[in-house]
Amino acid sequence: MDIKKNEKADLENKKTTFLQLGLVVTIALILIAFEWTSTERKDNVFAGLQEEVLEEEQAPITEEQEPPKETPPEVNVTEIFEIVDNDVKIENEILFNDLVNEDTQVAMYTWNPVTEEEETKDDVFMIVEDMPTFRGGDVQKFSAWVKERVKYPQIAQENGIQGKVFIGFIVEPDGSVSNVTVLRSVDKSLDDEAVRVVQSSPKWVAGKQRGQAVRVRFSITVNFQLQ
């Protein structure tokens, strides 16, 4: 037996109608949603606060005032001079005779001028009016005399030491040689030999300044050279 389906109970015929109806409802809801406006209350936290106007504080204008001029005090000039007669005795007059009597001792000082001889006695000259002489010659002759008597130290020869030793000395007023010193050294052995020969110098003829024998300083060079 075949079962026959009722055409009114078949929903397939109304499928298109329901689809269209659903589309209409959906579109209507979307339109309503777009048209719907929601109002939110926006409370301003600064509402009600009154704006306070800050007035700019102005500094008072000051004017520099000149200090009051002080009046200088008056100076009273008094006359202290008093004219007296010559015969009036002055009580506070001091006489020199009252300060000096027989018991007063006065120290007497005598002036002792320094003579020219004492002034030049200890002075050392480099150049004088009459220069000292050595055996009728000058300092060059003495330098040659020293050169002839210098002996080359053996220790300096063995070590190959050579050079020029500068010697300074003073010719005293009595013609003797003193204050022999090494002005520039080369080696102790050479220095000692040069000093030894200069100290052994015979007497010179002393130099004179204004007719007075004086001390005169000289310097020579002693050359040590290996042959």
Residue frames as qw, qx, qy, qz and C-alpha x, y, z in Angstrom:
[[0.000, 0.889, 0.458, 0.000, 0.00, 0.00, 0.00],
 [0.438, 0.356, -0.005, 0.825, 1.50, 3.30, -1.07],
 [0.253, -0.674, -0.416, 0.556, 1.51, 6.15, 1.45],
 [0.289, 0.692, 0.317, 0.581, 0.49, 9.41, -0.16],
 [0.358, -0.242, -0.289, 0.854, 1.86, 12.73, 1.26],
 [0.083, 0.865, 0.476, -0.137, -0.51, 15.63, 1.83],
 [0.459, 0.535, 0.124, 0.698, 0.46, 18.65, -0.19],
 [0.258, -0.876, -0.051, -0.404, -0.60, 21.04, 2.61],
 [0.766, -0.619, 0.117, 0.133, 1.70, 19.36, 5.06],
 [0.788, 0.224, 0.089, 0.567, 4.68, 19.67, 2.71],
 [0.279, -0.853, -0.042, 0.438, 6.88, 22.55, 3.92],
 [0.543, -0.053, 0.440, 0.713, 9.01, 22.65, 0.84],
 [0.214, 0.701, 0.498, 0.463, 6.47, 24.83, -0.86],
 [0.245, -0.955, -0.154, -0.067, 6.79, 27.50, 1.88],
 [0.755, -0.243, 0.030, 0.608, 10.59, 27.46, 1.97],
 [0.361, 0.408, 0.211, 0.812, 10.93, 30.45, -0.31],
 [0.280, -0.809, -0.264, -0.445, 8.39, 32.43, 1.65],
 [0.712, -0.662, -0.105, 0.208, 10.18, 31.81, 4.97],
 [0.676, -0.012, 0.104, 0.729, 13.52, 32.73, 3.42],
 [0.146, 0.596, 0.229, 0.756, 12.24, 36.04, 2.14],
 [0.486, -0.808, -0.225, -0.247, 10.56, 36.75, 5.45],
 [0.774, -0.458, -0.062, 0.433, 13.79, 36.07, 7.33],
 [0.516, 0.230, 0.144, 0.813, 15.71, 38.38, 5.05],
 [0.111, -0.747, -0.247, -0.607, 13.18, 41.14, 5.59],
 [0.654, -0.738, -0.166, 0.004, 13.37, 40.73, 9.36],
 [0.762, -0.213, 0.015, 0.611, 17.18, 40.72, 9.33],
 [0.326, 0.439, 0.184, 0.817, 17.37, 43.84, 7.20],
 [0.330, -0.805, -0.245, -0.427, 14.86, 45.58, 9.46],
 [0.742, -0.609, -0.116, 0.254, 16.92, 44.73, 12.54],
 [0.644, 0.027, 0.095, 0.759, 20.08, 46.08, 10.91],
 [0.081, 0.630, 0.231, 0.737, 18.35, 49.31, 9.98],
 [0.536, -0.795, -0.212, -0.189, 17.01, 49.73, 13.50],
 [0.782, -0.387, -0.061, 0.485, 20.49, 49.11, 14.88],
 [0.459, 0.261, 0.145, 0.837, 22.01, 51.84, 12.69],
 [0.150, -0.698, -0.249, -0.655, 19.26, 54.30, 13.61],
 [0.675, -0.659, -0.315, 0.103, 19.60, 53.62, 17.31],
 [0.278, 0.644, -0.317, 0.638, 21.63, 56.39, 19.05],
 [0.681, -0.505, -0.449, 0.282, 22.85, 55.93, 22.49],
 [0.008, -0.858, 0.138, -0.494, 23.49, 59.03, 24.57],
 [0.730, -0.202, -0.446, 0.477, 26.25, 58.78, 27.11],
 [0.277, -0.956, -0.083, -0.051, 26.62, 61.26, 29.89],
 [0.669, 0.288, -0.220, 0.649, 29.96, 62.81, 29.83],
 [0.426, -0.884, -0.167, 0.102, 30.56, 64.48, 33.08],
 [0.459, 0.658, -0.254, 0.540, 33.34, 66.99, 32.93],
 [0.673, -0.406, -0.424, 0.450, 35.44, 66.84, 36.07],
 [0.321, -0.035, -0.079, 0.943, 36.42, 70.42, 35.53],
 [0.186, -0.614, -0.478, -0.600, 32.80, 71.53, 35.23],
 [0.516, -0.787, -0.336, -0.044, 31.77, 73.86, 37.99],
 [0.623, -0.378, -0.052, 0.682, 35.28, 75.03, 38.62],
 [0.185, 0.973, 0.127, -0.059, 35.54, 78.69, 38.17],
 [0.705, 0.365, -0.058, 0.605, 38.63, 79.94, 36.43],
 [0.420, -0.809, -0.130, 0.391, 40.54, 82.05, 38.80],
 [0.467, 0.806, -0.042, 0.362, 42.25, 85.01, 37.27],
 [0.717, -0.382, -0.121, 0.570, 45.76, 85.38, 38.66],
 [0.118, 0.991, 0.012, 0.058, 46.62, 88.96, 38.93],
 [0.725, 0.320, -0.222, 0.568, 50.26, 89.70, 38.18],
 [0.499, -0.786, -0.183, 0.315, 51.85, 91.16, 41.22],
 [0.447, 0.754, -0.059, 0.478, 53.75, 94.29, 40.32],
 [0.633, -0.264, -0.309, 0.659, 56.79, 95.33, 42.31],
 [0.070, -0.953, -0.213, 0.203, 56.62, 98.84, 43.67],
 [0.567, 0.617, -0.043, 0.544, 58.82, 101.32, 41.89],
 [0.563, -0.712, -0.124, 0.401, 61.45, 102.70, 44.22],
 [0.377, 0.855, -0.094, 0.344, 63.52, 105.77, 43.64],
 [0.713, -0.070, -0.318, 0.621, 67.07, 106.09, 44.95],
 [0.218, -0.959, -0.150, -0.102, 67.16, 108.86, 47.44],
 [0.454, 0.568, -0.372, 0.577, 70.25, 110.91, 47.97],
 [0.588, -0.416, -0.527, 0.451, 71.61, 110.75, 51.52],
 [0.132, -0.976, -0.168, -0.044, 71.17, 113.95, 53.40],
 [0.507, 0.565, -0.280, 0.587, 74.17, 116.18, 53.27],
 [0.645, -0.590, -0.337, 0.349, 75.89, 116.43, 56.60],
 [0.068, 0.954, -0.097, 0.275, 77.05, 119.79, 57.67],
 [0.677, 0.196, -0.474, 0.528, 80.72, 119.65, 58.73],
 [0.512, -0.732, -0.354, 0.278, 81.20, 120.57, 62.36],
 [0.128, 0.941, -0.109, 0.292, 82.51, 123.96, 63.00],
 [0.771, -0.040, -0.298, 0.561, 86.10, 124.13, 64.14],
 [0.260, -0.963, -0.061, -0.028, 86.82, 126.64, 66.76],
 [0.664, 0.370, -0.234, 0.606, 90.27, 128.12, 66.42],
 [0.487, -0.856, -0.133, 0.107, 91.66, 129.46, 69.59],
 [0.356, 0.777, -0.340, 0.392, 94.60, 131.70, 69.86],
 [0.853, -0.442, -0.179, 0.213, 97.24, 130.23, 72.20],
 [0.559, 0.332, -0.146, 0.746, 99.93, 132.79, 71.61],
 [0.376, -0.886, -0.247, 0.108, 100.62, 135.16, 74.38],
 [0.449, 0.643, -0.187, 0.591, 103.00, 138.06, 74.08],
 [0.649, -0.688, -0.197, 0.259, 105.07, 138.64, 77.20],
 [0.040, 0.959, -0.276, 0.046, 107.73, 141.11, 78.06],
 [0.662, 0.461, -0.536, 0.251, 111.40, 140.19, 77.88],
 [0.029, -0.478, 0.643, -0.598, 111.88, 140.60, 81.60],
 [0.832, -0.232, 0.124, -0.489, 109.23, 137.97, 82.47],
 [0.155, -0.423, 0.892, -0.043, 110.81, 134.77, 83.81],
 [0.784, 0.080, -0.428, -0.442, 109.64, 131.57, 82.14],
 [0.676, -0.454, 0.498, -0.299, 109.24, 128.78, 84.69],
 [0.939, 0.091, 0.331, -0.001, 109.61, 125.82, 82.30],
 [0.441, 0.815, -0.375, -0.022, 112.77, 127.08, 80.58],
 [0.946, -0.202, 0.128, 0.218, 115.48, 124.40, 80.40],
 [0.090, 0.897, -0.422, -0.090, 119.09, 125.45, 80.40],
 [0.828, 0.341, -0.432, 0.107, 121.92, 123.28, 79.10],
 [0.123, 0.534, -0.636, 0.543, 123.98, 124.08, 82.15],
 [0.679, -0.305, 0.372, -0.555, 121.36, 122.40, 84.33],
 [0.974, 0.137, -0.081, -0.159, 121.84, 119.09, 82.47],
 [0.771, 0.332, -0.345, 0.420, 125.64, 119.05, 82.61],
 [0.463, -0.861, 0.177, -0.118, 127.58, 119.36, 85.82],
 [0.030, -0.716, 0.696, -0.034, 130.97, 118.38, 87.14],
 [0.574, -0.174, 0.788, -0.143, 129.93, 114.73, 87.72],
 [0.794, 0.511, 0.182, -0.274, 128.58, 114.24, 84.19],
 [0.479, -0.336, 0.668, 0.460, 130.82, 112.12, 81.97],
 [0.617, 0.672, -0.038, -0.407, 130.78, 112.77, 78.24],
 [0.807, -0.018, 0.496, 0.320, 132.14, 110.08, 75.92],
 [0.158, 0.771, -0.326, -0.523, 134.46, 111.51, 73.32],
 [0.849, 0.281, 0.425, 0.141, 134.66, 109.83, 69.88],
 [0.111, -0.652, 0.449, 0.600, 137.50, 110.43, 67.51],
 [0.797, 0.556, 0.053, -0.231, 137.22, 109.92, 63.73],
 [0.495, -0.446, 0.654, 0.357, 139.84, 107.60, 62.37],
 [0.653, 0.596, -0.168, -0.435, 139.84, 107.82, 58.57],
 [0.899, 0.008, 0.401, 0.176, 140.83, 104.70, 56.65],
 [0.099, -0.666, 0.482, 0.560, 143.97, 105.27, 54.71],
 [0.692, 0.520, -0.310, -0.393, 144.32, 104.34, 51.06],
 [0.203, 0.436, -0.875, 0.052, 146.92, 101.73, 52.00],
 [0.353, 0.004, 0.832, -0.428, 144.49, 99.91, 54.31],
 [0.692, 0.407, 0.145, -0.578, 141.75, 99.99, 51.67],
 [0.697, 0.535, -0.417, -0.234, 143.88, 98.21, 49.06],
 [0.231, -0.525, 0.807, -0.145, 145.70, 95.86, 51.43],
 [0.499, 0.036, 0.853, -0.150, 143.30, 92.90, 51.08],
 [0.653, 0.584, 0.073, -0.477, 141.80, 93.70, 47.67],
 [0.608, -0.044, 0.688, 0.394, 142.55, 91.38, 44.76],
 [0.340, 0.680, -0.151, -0.632, 142.94, 93.06, 41.37],
 [0.834, 0.348, 0.404, 0.138, 142.74, 91.67, 37.88],
 [0.545, 0.583, 0.098, 0.594, 144.43, 94.66, 36.21],
 [0.417, -0.785, -0.122, 0.441, 146.63, 97.24, 37.91],
 [0.220, 0.941, -0.188, -0.175, 148.76, 100.13, 36.79],
 [0.148, 0.630, -0.762, -0.040, 152.00, 98.10, 37.10],
 [0.947, -0.035, -0.173, -0.269, 151.29, 94.43, 36.42],
 [0.694, -0.523, 0.487, 0.088, 153.41, 91.77, 38.18],
 [0.570, 0.638, -0.494, -0.155, 156.33, 90.40, 36.18],
 [0.928, -0.252, 0.272, 0.040, 157.99, 86.98, 36.21],
 [0.690, -0.226, 0.403, 0.558, 161.74, 87.06, 35.48],
 [0.076, -0.380, 0.310, 0.868, 161.34, 90.16, 33.37],
 [0.161, -0.149, -0.742, -0.634, 158.33, 88.82, 31.44],
 [0.564, -0.179, 0.056, -0.804, 154.59, 88.60, 31.77],
 [0.758, -0.110, 0.509, -0.393, 152.26, 85.72, 32.59],
 [0.864, 0.443, -0.178, -0.159, 153.01, 84.06, 29.25],
 [0.337, 0.591, -0.688, 0.251, 156.62, 83.58, 30.33],
 [0.432, -0.303, 0.703, -0.478, 155.43, 82.00, 33.56],
 [0.887, 0.201, 0.172, -0.379, 153.14, 79.67, 31.59],
 [0.717, 0.532, -0.450, 0.032, 156.13, 78.53, 29.52],
 [0.015, -0.526, 0.745, -0.410, 158.13, 78.00, 32.72],
 [0.701, -0.105, 0.523, -0.474, 155.36, 75.75, 34.09],
 [0.881, 0.385, -0.102, -0.254, 155.16, 73.78, 30.85],
 [0.461, 0.587, -0.647, 0.159, 158.89, 72.98, 31.00],
 [0.086, -0.358, 0.796, -0.480, 158.60, 71.52, 34.51],
 [0.800, -0.028, 0.196, -0.566, 155.34, 69.56, 34.25],
 [0.036, -0.250, 0.962, 0.105, 155.76, 65.78, 34.36],
 [0.666, -0.059, -0.420, -0.614, 153.06, 63.71, 32.72],
 [0.615, -0.317, 0.596, -0.407, 151.61, 61.38, 35.41],
 [0.013, 0.213, -0.950, -0.226, 152.27, 57.71, 34.62],
 [0.306, 0.340, 0.843, -0.284, 148.74, 56.64, 35.54],
 [0.433, 0.679, 0.134, -0.577, 147.26, 59.21, 33.15],
 [0.233, 0.521, -0.677, -0.465, 149.51, 57.97, 30.32],
 [0.120, -0.019, 0.992, 0.024, 148.52, 54.35, 30.91],
 [0.301, 0.540, 0.726, -0.301, 144.80, 55.27, 30.78],
 [0.314, 0.395, 0.518, 0.690, 145.20, 57.63, 27.81],
 [0.127, -0.868, -0.428, 0.217, 144.00, 60.69, 29.77],
 [0.400, 0.056, 0.133, 0.905, 144.83, 64.09, 28.31],
 [0.027, -0.847, -0.484, -0.217, 143.39, 67.61, 28.27],
 [0.206, 0.523, -0.161, 0.811, 143.79, 71.18, 29.47],
 [0.473, -0.573, -0.564, 0.360, 143.77, 72.04, 33.18],
 [0.049, 0.774, 0.062, 0.628, 142.91, 75.66, 34.06],
 [0.598, -0.330, -0.463, 0.565, 144.76, 76.95, 37.14],
 [0.069, -0.890, -0.103, -0.440, 144.09, 80.19, 39.05],
 [0.674, -0.272, -0.340, 0.597, 146.50, 81.84, 41.49],
 [0.105, -0.986, -0.105, -0.080, 147.31, 85.16, 43.20],
 [0.599, 0.315, -0.256, 0.690, 150.59, 87.04, 43.20],
 [0.462, -0.761, -0.367, 0.269, 150.92, 88.56, 46.67],
 [0.047, 0.992, -0.099, 0.067, 152.46, 91.99, 47.43],
 [0.474, -0.676, 0.533, 0.186, 155.70, 90.23, 48.46],
 [0.360, 0.541, -0.648, -0.399, 155.87, 88.43, 45.07],
 [0.240, -0.097, 0.961, -0.099, 154.91, 84.96, 46.35],
 [0.467, -0.085, -0.620, -0.624, 152.24, 82.81, 44.70],
 [0.239, 0.045, 0.793, -0.559, 149.17, 81.79, 46.78],
 [0.610, 0.349, 0.385, -0.599, 145.61, 80.52, 46.47],
 [0.168, 0.276, -0.805, -0.497, 146.44, 78.03, 43.72],
 [0.617, 0.219, 0.592, -0.469, 143.12, 76.46, 42.67],
 [0.233, 0.110, 0.845, 0.469, 141.83, 74.30, 39.82],
 [0.376, 0.311, 0.051, -0.871, 139.34, 76.29, 37.78],
 [0.842, 0.265, -0.148, -0.447, 138.57, 73.48, 35.32],
 [0.551, -0.401, 0.732, -0.017, 139.52, 69.90, 35.99],
 [0.617, 0.368, -0.590, -0.369, 140.43, 67.06, 33.63],
 [0.860, -0.145, -0.485, 0.058, 141.66, 64.28, 35.93],
 [0.599, -0.800, 0.039, 0.017, 142.88, 64.29, 39.53],
 [0.809, -0.186, 0.194, 0.523, 146.35, 63.13, 38.57],
 [0.429, 0.513, 0.229, 0.708, 146.71, 65.89, 35.98],
 [0.244, -0.892, -0.154, -0.348, 145.18, 68.50, 38.32],
 [0.721, -0.656, 0.045, 0.216, 147.57, 67.65, 41.16],
 [0.723, 0.037, 0.206, 0.658, 150.62, 67.85, 38.88],
 [0.217, 0.691, 0.218, 0.655, 149.60, 71.29, 37.53],
 [0.447, -0.869, -0.082, -0.196, 148.97, 72.62, 41.05],
 [0.820, -0.403, 0.063, 0.401, 152.31, 71.27, 42.26],
 [0.594, 0.254, 0.183, 0.741, 154.31, 73.07, 39.58],
 [0.016, -0.790, -0.185, -0.585, 152.48, 76.43, 40.01],
 [0.623, -0.779, -0.072, -0.031, 152.98, 76.31, 43.79],
 [0.798, -0.259, 0.116, 0.532, 156.71, 75.81, 43.27],
 [0.403, 0.797, 0.136, 0.428, 156.96, 79.10, 41.41],
 [0.492, -0.100, -0.239, 0.831, 159.77, 81.46, 42.45],
 [0.025, -0.699, -0.386, 0.602, 158.82, 84.95, 43.54],
 [0.376, 0.699, 0.409, 0.451, 157.49, 87.49, 41.12],
 [0.153, 0.035, -0.122, 0.980, 157.93, 91.25, 41.04],
 [0.091, 0.560, 0.733, -0.376, 154.70, 92.38, 42.71],
 [0.143, 0.621, 0.481, 0.602, 152.18, 94.55, 40.92],
 [0.179, -0.271, -0.351, 0.878, 151.49, 98.09, 42.04],
 [0.003, 0.746, 0.568, 0.347, 148.42, 100.28, 42.14],
 [0.131, -0.944, -0.021, -0.303, 149.05, 104.00, 42.82],
 [0.202, 0.681, -0.586, 0.390, 152.54, 103.14, 43.91],
 [0.574, -0.380, 0.584, -0.431, 151.39, 100.54, 46.43],
 [0.165, 0.182, -0.954, -0.171, 152.10, 96.80, 46.08],
 [0.701, 0.010, 0.205, -0.682, 148.79, 94.90, 45.73],
 [0.538, -0.001, 0.843, -0.006, 147.47, 91.40, 45.17],
 [0.470, 0.428, -0.388, -0.667, 146.84, 90.44, 41.55],
 [0.780, 0.077, 0.591, -0.192, 144.96, 87.40, 40.29],
 [0.259, 0.473, -0.673, -0.506, 146.09, 85.33, 37.27],
 [0.863, 0.102, 0.443, -0.221, 144.96, 82.20, 35.47],
 [0.139, 0.535, -0.728, -0.406, 146.88, 79.92, 33.09],
 [0.932, 0.166, -0.025, -0.322, 146.26, 76.76, 31.08],
 [0.303, -0.489, 0.812, 0.100, 148.38, 73.66, 31.56],
 [0.788, 0.347, -0.249, -0.443, 148.05, 71.42, 28.50],
 [0.515, -0.302, 0.802, 0.011, 148.60, 67.66, 28.92],
 [0.759, 0.492, -0.155, -0.398, 148.83, 65.95, 25.54],
 [0.824, -0.176, 0.515, 0.158, 150.06, 62.46, 24.72],
 [0.087, 0.616, -0.568, -0.539, 152.67, 62.21, 22.00]]
